[in-house]
């Protein structure tokens, strides 16, 4: 992946779905991300088994960076986004809790197609 | 490295010498990374505890147990949504992580989770922590009794 992919207003990315994670809620961040990806793929979350999120990103570090993993007001809360690739999707987690799933079209799809 | 011994501290002759007494931490204990990684999350600690109860689990059974524990209810009272949410986090993070640390083995053919080569060490660490919590609680109770008597 080239560095231009990180510039704002990225070309070739089409948002498929988004979902709000509540750091103070009962549902884990990993669960919300998997549910968003399942929604993007139009499958049940329990059927989204491969690859595992563990193979794509360290969710615990991501959670600690953006949400500090603790309840209540915290000065250590990060701001900004973390973006990672999951299969054909690009997932962006915002520090306000929004999880965005985009489809990487053209460039990345072509780059992946030489696997076959 | 023998030079590692802090100045003024006497070199312990056994690993069992505690840090507070000698100011010297045993390398063998400090380097048990897989133990600390395995026990670094509440859901993984709970998973490791369940390994003490049985030698094999299906992911569904484990998810139901964890959800019951977290919601403070019986396994029979766990809703499908609660179980699915826990099951997702186990499948996508905690089970692969524990497998990576060789604490469990996940068999793809029969989809069962079994203890791995490092399970024993992790369970011993958990038991050690439990013993230390118990003794602290005992001490606390004793000091309360002393206070009452005073």
Interface residues (C-beta under 8 A of the other chain):
Chain A: X27 X28 X30 X31 X34 X35 X45 X46 X49 X52 X53 X54 X55 X59 X60
Chain B: X40 X41 X84 X85 X86 X87 X88 X89 X91 X92 X93 X96 X97 X100
